[in-house]
Amino acid sequence: MTNSLNSQNYDELIDRIARRICDLKLETIFIIILESAKPLSFIASSILVAFEPLINSFFSFKDYKKFYEMLENRENIEKLIRKIEEYSQEK
């Protein structure tokens, strides 16, 4: 039951991140970064500490931990890429 709740929380977070990225017209760069990070998703999520100032410009600090945890799973990265592409096509 906890996994479905966490998945739902990640889905909401993925949606908000994808919308924000598209609003800022940064789809291409984020898709490239996310595609590059997929094979090393766990390590890449650990590196996010260095990018904290950039990340905080997209969402609040309370979501930063969720974002970090979300990126540890490659499936969530793929969901985020698909969402970015979906919103990008809508515009």
N, C-alpha and C positions, 0 to 999 in steps of 0.2 A: 504494500500500500504506500509506503514511503517513496518507492521508486516512481510510481505514477505521479505523486505529488511533486517530487523533484523535477520530473520530466515536464510537467505542466508549468512549473515555475521557470524552467529554462526556456520553454516555448514562448512564454510572455516576454522574457528577457531578449530572446533572439529576435522577436518581432520588433521590440523597441529599438534595439541596436541597428537592425537592418533599415528601419525607417529613418533613423537619425543619420546613418551613413548616406542614404540616398538623398535626404534633405540637404546635406552638405556637398552633394555631388562628388563623393569620394568612392564610388562603387568600384571602379577599376583597380585602384590601388589596394583597397581592402580585399578584393577577391584574389589578387595576386599574393598578398601577404598570407591570407588564410589558406590558399592552395599550397603555398610553400611550407606552411606550418603543419599541415595535416600529418605528414610522416613522422614528425617529431612533436606531436601535439602535447605530450606530457612535459617534455623539456621546454617547449615553446611557452607553455602556460607558466612555467617557473620563471621565465625571463621577463614576464609581464611586470614584475616589480620595477624594473628599470624604466618601463614605459608608463608608470603610474600617472605622471602629469598629463600625458596625452589621453590616456584612457579616461581620466576624470573629466575631461572636457566633453565626453560623450554621455556619461551617466554618473549618478551620484556615487559616493564612496561606498555606501551600503551595498550597492550592486556590484562593486568591484570584486568582492569575494565570490559572488555568484558567477560573475564573468570568468574569473580565474578557474573556478571549479568546472564550469561548463566546458571550457576549452581543453580540459584534460581528456575529454571523450571525443574521438574523431567524428562520431555520428553527429554530435552537436555542431561541429565545425561545418560539416556538409549541410546541415539544416540552415545554418546562418548564410552560407554562400547561396543556397537556393532561394532563401528569402530576399537577399539583396538583389539577386537577379530578377526575381518576381516583381519587386517594387520598382526596380530600374526600368523594366519593360512597361510598367503602368504609366510612367511619366512621359 
